[in-house]
Amino acid sequence: MDFMTPEGGAGLGVLYLLRAMGMTVLAGLFLCAFLDARMDGRRARLIMGAGIGAVILANIPLAFLLGSEAYMRLTPVLLNLPVFVLFGWVSRYRDGRLLFTLTTLMAETGLVTLAGMLCALPFGGRLGIDLLGRCAAALLLLWLNWRLRPLYLEMQGMLRRGWLLFSLIPLAYYVSLYVYIMLVDPGERAENLTAILVTSGMAAAAYTVIFFFFQTIRRQEQTERERQLLSTQVSALRRQQEMMARSEEKLRVHRHDMRFVLHTLTAMLERGDTAGALEYLGQSDKKLNDTVMAHYCESPVLDALLAYYAEQARSREIQVRIEIKLSRKLPADEDELCAVLANALENAIHACEALPAGTPRRIEVAAASKPHFCVEIANTCDGKAEFDRNGFPISREPGHGVGTRSIAAFFDKYQAVYSYSVGKDGMFRLRFLIARPDAGTR
């Protein structure tokens, strides 16, 4: 039997080929929903689309050359394997996370096949009903995948272990479907219906457990971030209190010495030593300036946080310049804003520390409240930053990127206008603006 002279029904070989090609396109859509690329997202999708198209075009003449029976046996190698290899090349991860994604894809395509079979079963296996069932299941799974995509990508960044164990679930389910459906004559598949439904229910329950496990991990990570932020805020406030105590001690000593300073100045002026008096007065003024604490905004928590990170940066020989004009009333929750600034400043310090020795290291922070709330945080960098399709920087280091996701959630919640960029001056910049409803038109 070949594709030009099909047996067992007109066009059976061609229909199988078309169905296989359609399932390959569907597999590509499933993979794109789960794809966390090691390159720009748009470029990755173009590569996936072009690659899948090339694989399909190459398989058409192969199918007619080999004939339907041989091609059906070789479909996993000729059609599916190249798509899997392409996805592995584009994907950021090459470990158990990749295996879990691919086995999940296999389970979903098997589920689409199962849906078509179940829909067509009462109608004698009619191909039209089978196709409608597959399309409905495919659309439902695509919608579900895109809904779960943010959580799945977040878990890929958080979890580095356990994926091989997770992969056993979709792999076992796919194998069971293959045994119950693919290795059985179409007329005998109904006898395995109970086993198929039980197996599908068990797989769905297992994925539900995995979903709740991911949710638990996310909540734990969020709790840990909040704990770390609270710890940072407490450290910042404690540090500011220590600085205030030192400033008050210096001021107390200066007040104690003020009488001697005035007597000395009076004596110098009586002798006509104006130049000496002015020099002595300047030295006294410098001592007085040493008692002044730097304040950046009216919010005590934000003020302490900025002072804390400024000190952390300077202790690492990073130049810091902070120009902030913020009112006490903020357009966002103070703790959430602290989390954004803390994450951004930690990233800036980390980027500066990663620069080669002798390279200028600098962090600049600017913010204003009027007419709208806007912030800019800039730091020197190596100029090799990459950005995803939403404009957020991509981190290639394990364990990093959580702070960026936290910032993204903040921007989404407050509908902030934001931009990440690398300027010609070698500065990496984060800018964001939150519109004030009462700002009016200016």
N, C-alpha and C positions, 0 to 999 in steps of 0.2 A: 504494500500500500504506500503510495506517495501523495504529495500534495496536489498533483495534477490529476490523478485518477483515484480519488478517495473511495474507500470501501466502507460499508456499514452506514451509508447515508451520504447524500451529496454534500460535498464541501466540508466533510468532517475534519480533514487535515488542515484546511485553511482556517476553519473556525478555531481549532486548537491553537494554531499559530497566532491568530489575532487575539485570542484570549490570553495567551502567554505574554504577548507584547503589552497588552493592557495591564496585566498584573505587574509587569516590570515597571511600567510608568507609575502605577499605584505604589509600588515598593519605593520608588524614588521620592514620591511625595511623603510617604511615611518617614523615610530617612531624613528628608529636609526638615520635618517637624522636630526631629530629635537631634539635629546636627548642631554641634558646638565646634565650629571650624577653627583651624589653626591659622586662618587668614581672614581677610575681609569677608563678611557674610555675603555680600552681593557677588563677589568674585567666586566664592565657594559654590553658590547656587548655580552660577553660569557654568562652572566646570562640571557640576553634577548633571545639569540638564544636557550639556553638549556630550558628555561621556555616555549617558544613558541613550541618547539619540544615536550615537555612533555604534553602540552595542546592538541596538535594535536593527539598524540598517545592515550591520554585518551578519546578523542572524537570519535575515530574510533569504539571501541566496544559499546560506548553509542549510536551511530547512528544506529547500527544494532539492538541493544536491543529495542530502542524506536520506530523504524520505521521512514520512511522518513517524513510523515506528522507531527508527534509529534516533530521530531528533527528539522525540518524547523522552527517550532514555537519557539523552545527553543534555536536555534543557538545563538542569541545575549547573552543569559545568560551562555550557556555552552562553547561557543568558544570565543566570543569577550570580554566579561566582565573579564575573568581571564587575558587576555593579557593587558587590560587597567589597571587592578590592579597591575600587575607586572611592567608596565611602571611607574606608580605612585610611586611604592616603590623604583625604581632605580633612578628616576628623582630627581634633586636637589630641584626643586620648587614644592610646594604642594598647590598652590593657584590658582588664575585666570590664570596664565601662563600655568599650567598643563591642565586646562579645555580648553583653547584656542587650545593647541596642540592636544588634543584628539578630539575636535569637528572638527578641520581642517582635521585630519586623517579621520574622518567619512565622511566629505564632499568629500575628495579625493577618497576614496573607492567608494562612490556613483557616482562620476564622471567617474571612471573606468567602473562601471557597465553601466552607461549611454552611454559611448563610444562604448561598445560592442553591446548594443541594437541598437544604431543608425547605426552601420556598418552592422548589420545583418538584419535590417528592410527591405532593398530592396531585400534581398535574402530569404524572408520568414522566418526569424528568425533562420537560420542555425547555429548550435552550433559552427561549425568550424570558421565561419566568426565572430561570437560573441567573440570567444576566441582570434582571431587575433586582433580585435579591442581593447579588454581589454589589451592585451600585449603591443600594441603600446602606448595606453594612459598611462599605468603603467610606461613604460620606459621614456616617456616624463616627467611625473610628478616626477619620481625619479631624473632625470637630473636637473629639475628645483629646487627641494628641496635641493639638494646638492649644487647647485649654490647659493641659498639664505641662506644656513645654517649659514655662518659667520655673516651675517647681523641679522638673527633671534636670534642667541645666544647672540649677542651684545645687541640687544634690550631687551632680557630677563634680562640681567644684569643691564641695565639702567632704564627700566620702571618697576615700582612695582604696578602701578595703571592703571585702564582702561581695563584690560584684560577680565574681565567679560563682559563688553560691547562689546568688539571685538568678544567674543565667540558667541554672538547672531547671527552674520552673518553666519558662517558655520553651526550652529545648525539649523537656519531657512532654509538654503538651503538643508540640509540633510532631514529635515522633508518634504519639498516640493517634493524632489525626491522620498521619501518613499510613499507619497500620490499619486504622478503621475505615479509611476512605480510599486512599491511593492504591493499596494492594488488594482491594476487593472489587469484584465485578460490580458495575453499576446496579444490576438487579438485586444484589445481595447486601447493599449498603444499609437498607432499612433495618436489617436484622441487628446492626450494630448501633442503632439510634440511641438506645438507652445508655450504652457505654459511652457514646460520644457526648451525650448531654451531661452525664455525671462528670466526665473528665473536664468538660468545659466549665461546669459549675465549680469544680475544685480549682481550676486555673484562675477563674475570676475571683474566687475567695482569696487565693494566694496573692494576686495582684492588689486586692483591697488591703491585705495586711501590709504589703510593701508600701502602698500609698500612705497608710496611717503611720508606718515607720518613718517615712520621709517627712511627714508633717511633724512628728515628734522631734526628729533631728533638727528641723528648721526652728521649732519653738525653743529647743535647748540652745541652739546657736544664737537666737535672738536674745534669750535670757542671759547668755554669757556676754554678748555684746553690751547689753544694758548694765550688767555687773561691772564690766571693764570700764564703761563710761562713768558709772557712779564712782568707781575707785579712782579714776582719773580726776573727776570733779573734786572728790574729797582731798586728793593729793594736791590739786591746784589750790583749793581754798586753804589747806594747811600751810602750803608754801607761801601763799600770799599773807597769811597771818604771821608767819615767821618774818617775812620781809617787813611787814608793818611794825612788828616788835623791834626789829633792828633799826628801822627808821626812827621810831619813837625814842630809842636809846640814844641814837646819834643826835636827835633834836634836844633831848634832855641835857646831854653833854654840852651841846652848842649853847643852850640857854645859860648853863652854868658858867661857861667861859665868856658870855657876852659882856659882862661887867668889865672883865680884864681887857676885852677887845676895845670897848668904848674908851677906857682910860688910856690905852696905848694910842688909839687914834687921836684923842684929845692932845696928848703930849706931843705927838708928831706934828700936828697942825700948829700947836703953840710954838714949836721950833721952826715953823715954816717949811717943814719937809713934806710938801704937798704930794710930790711924786711917790715918796715912800708910803704915805698914808693911802694913796689910791691903790698901790700895789698890795698893801696889807689888807685893804678893804676887799679887793678882788679875791685874795686867798680865802678870806672869811666867807665871802659869798659862794665860793666854790664848795666849801665845806657845808654850807647851808643847802646847796643844791643836791648834795649827796643824800640828804634826808628825804628828798622828794621821790615818791613812788610813781611809776608809770601807770596811768589808767587809760583804758582804751574805749570803754563804753559804760553806760549807766547800769547795765545789768551786772550785778556782782558775780554771778556764776560765769557768764561769758567773759567778763573782765579777768577773772582768776584763770580761766581756761587759756585765754590768749597769752597771759603772762607766763603760765606754766610752759606752754609749748615754745614760746619765745626763748625762755631760759634753756629748755631742752635743746633747741637748735643751736644756741650760742655756745653751749657746753660742748657741742660737736664741731665747733669752729665753722659754723654756718652763719653768714650775715643775715640779719633779720630787719625788715622795715615794715612797720605796721601803721597804717593811716586809716583810722576808723572814726566815723561820725554816726553813731547809732543812738537812737532815742531809747527810752526805757520800754516803750510799747513796741513789741515785735510782731511781725505778721505770721509767725509760726510758733509752735510750742517750743519753749526755751530748751527743754531737754533734747528734743529732736534736732534743733538747730545746733546745739552743742555737739551732738553725735556727728552731724555733717562736718562741722569745722574740725572736730577731733580726727575723724577719718581722713579728711583732706590734708590736714597738717602732718599727720603721721605718714601719709603717702609722700608728701613733699620732703620730709626729713629723710625717709628711706631712699628716695630718688637721689637726693644730694649725697647721702653717704655712699651710694653705689658708684659715684663718679670717681675717676682715677685721681690719685694723689696729685696735688698741685693745681687741679682744676678749680676755677672760682665756684664757690657754693653760696647760693643766695636764695632767700625766701622773701616774697613780698605779699603782704595782705592789705587789701583795701576794701572798705565797705561804707555804704551810706544808706540812710533811711528815706531820704526824700529826693525826688518825688515818689520813687518806688524803692523797695528794699533790694539792693544789689550788692553782690560780693564778688571779689576777684582774688584768687589765690594763685600765685605764680612761683615757680621754682626752676632753678637750672636743671637741665637734663642732658642726656646723651643724644637727643634728637631722633630716637628710634621708636617712638611711641606708635602703636597701632590702635585703630578704633573699629568698633563693631558697627553694624548697620544703624544703631540708634545714637552713634556718636560717642559712646562710652569707651574708655581705654581698655584694651585687652591685656590681661596679666598672664604671662607665661610661667610664672613661678608657682609651685605647689603651695596651697594654703593662702594665696593672695587672691584678691578680687572680691572678697566678702564685703569689705568697706565700700567698694564701688557700687555693689548691689544695694547696700543700705542707703547710699546717697541717691541712687536711682529711685528707690521707693519714696524717699522724701520729695524728690522733684515731682513724681507722679501724684503724690497726695496733695501738694500745694500748687500743682499746675505751674511749676516754675519753667521759665525760659532759660535754657542752659547751653553751654558750649564748652567743649574741650578742644584745645589746639596747641600746636607747637609753633612758636614764632621764629622768624629769621634770627632773632637775637638769642636763640638757644633756650628760651624760657617756655616751660610747659605751663599752660594757663587753664584754670577752671573758672568760668564765669557763670553766675546764675542770677536771675531776677525774679522776684515775686511781686506781682502787681498789687498795689494797695487800692481797694475799691473807693476810698475816700480821697485819692490823690487828684482826681479831676483831670481835665485836659490842660496840658501845659505846652 
